C-alpha cells in the first residue's frame, strides 16, 4: 500500500503570531502558503470557509497552521487533558529545557511548571516539561541527556 505521513494540522487564533512562535521560537521553516476557500468547505465540514494555510517543517515533521478568516475559530484554547481522546501533544527534543521554555513564554506560549519531571537514568539525567503554544496546544520539551 502506498502510504506516507504528510502533515499534522493545527487550528490557530492568530496565524502571524503562530508562525512567529513555531518558526522564530522553535526553529520550524515555512515551506508553503495557501489561501483556501469554499472549494474545501465539504472536506473541512465548515460552511463559508475562508482560511490561510501555512506549512512549516522541522526535522522531517510538517505542521499545517490553519488561520480561519471565516467563519472564525471555536474552542477556548485551554490545554487538553492528557487522557482526553485524540492527539495529546507535540514532543520536541531540546538541549536546554529552561532556555526553550523561556523562548516559549516570550512568544506567547505558557509553561506549566508543575509538570517538570527530572530523574536520573544510568549516567544521564532525563528532563521533561510541558508547555503550550499560544492556543493551548501541548508541547513536551524533553532533554534526554548525553
C-alpha positions in Angstrom: 0.0 0.0 0.0 1.4 3.4 -1.0 1.1 5.4 2.2 3.2 8.1 3.9 2.6 10.7 6.5 2.0 14.2 5.1 1.4 16.6 8.0 -0.4 17.4 11.2 -2.8 20.4 11.2 -3.2 22.9 14.0 -6.1 25.5 14.0 -4.7 28.8 15.4 -6.3 32.0 16.5 -3.6 34.3 15.2 -1.7 32.9 12.2 1.1 35.5 12.2 1.7 35.0 15.9 1.8 31.2 15.5 4.2 31.4 12.6 6.5 33.5 14.8 6.1 31.1 17.7 6.9 28.0 15.7 9.4 29.4 13.2 11.3 32.0 15.2 10.9 30.3 18.6 11.1 26.6 17.8 13.1 26.6 14.6 10.5 25.5 12.1 10.7 26.8 8.5 7.8 27.9 6.4 7.6 25.7 3.3 4.3 26.6 1.6 1.4 29.0 1.8 -2.2 28.5 0.6 -5.3 30.5 0.6 -8.3 28.2 1.0 -11.9 29.0 0.1 -15.3 27.4 -0.4 -13.8 24.7 -2.7 -12.7 23.0 0.5 -15.9 23.5 2.5 -17.2 19.9 2.1 -13.8 18.4 3.0 -13.4 20.6 6.1 -17.1 20.4 7.0 -17.2 24.1 7.5 -19.7 26.4 5.7 -18.4 29.6 4.2 -14.8 28.6 4.9 -12.0 31.1 4.1 -8.6 30.5 5.6 -4.9 30.9 5.3 -2.8 27.8 5.5 0.9 27.8 6.2 3.0 24.7 6.0 6.0 24.7 8.4 8.6 21.9 8.8 11.4 20.8 11.1 13.4 17.5 11.1 11.1 15.8 8.7 7.9 16.8 10.5 5.4 19.1 8.8 2.7 21.1 10.6 -0.1 23.0 8.8 -1.1 26.1 10.7 -4.7 27.0 9.8 -5.8 30.6 10.3 -9.6 30.8 9.7 -10.7 34.2 8.5 -14.3 32.8 8.1 -16.2 31.6 9.9 -13.6 32.1 12.7 -12.5 29.6 15.3 -14.2 27.7 18.1 -12.9 26.5 21.4 -11.4 28.2 24.4 -7.7 27.4 23.8 -7.5 25.6 27.1 -4.8 22.9 27.4 -6.5 19.5 26.9 -6.2 16.7 29.5 -3.6 14.0 28.5 -6.3 11.3 28.9 -8.8 13.1 26.5 -9.2 11.0 23.3 -7.3 12.4 20.3 -3.9 13.8 19.7 -2.3 14.8 23.0 0.9 16.7 22.4 3.9 17.7 20.1 7.1 16.4 21.6 10.4 18.2 21.0 13.9 17.1 21.9 15.9 20.1 23.3 19.4 20.7 24.6 18.2 23.1 27.3 14.7 22.8 28.7 14.8 26.1 30.6 16.1 28.1 27.6 13.4 26.7 25.3 10.7 27.3 28.0 11.8 30.9 28.2 11.5 31.3 24.5 8.1 29.8 24.5 6.9 32.2 27.2 8.4 35.2 25.4 6.5 34.3 22.2 3.1 33.9 23.9 3.1 30.3 25.0 2.7 29.1 28.5 5.0 26.9 30.7 3.3 24.5 33.0 6.0 24.4 35.8 4.2 21.8 37.9 4.8 19.2 35.1 8.6 19.4 35.4 9.9 15.9 35.8 13.6 15.2 36.2 15.2 11.9 37.1 18.5 10.0 36.7 18.8 7.2 34.2 22.1 5.5 34.2 24.9 8.0 33.7 22.5 10.8 32.4 19.6 12.8 33.7 16.2 13.0 31.9 14.4 16.3 32.0 10.8 16.9 30.8 8.5 19.9 30.9 5.1 20.6 29.4 4.3 23.9 27.8 1.6 25.2 25.4 1.6 27.2 22.2 -0.4 30.4 22.2 -3.6 28.4 21.6 -3.2 25.8 24.2 -1.6 23.0 22.1 0.5 20.9 24.5 4.2 20.8 23.7 6.5 18.4 25.6 10.1 19.6 26.0 12.5 16.7 26.6 16.2 16.7 27.3 17.3 13.0 27.2 20.8 13.9 28.3 24.0 12.7 26.7 
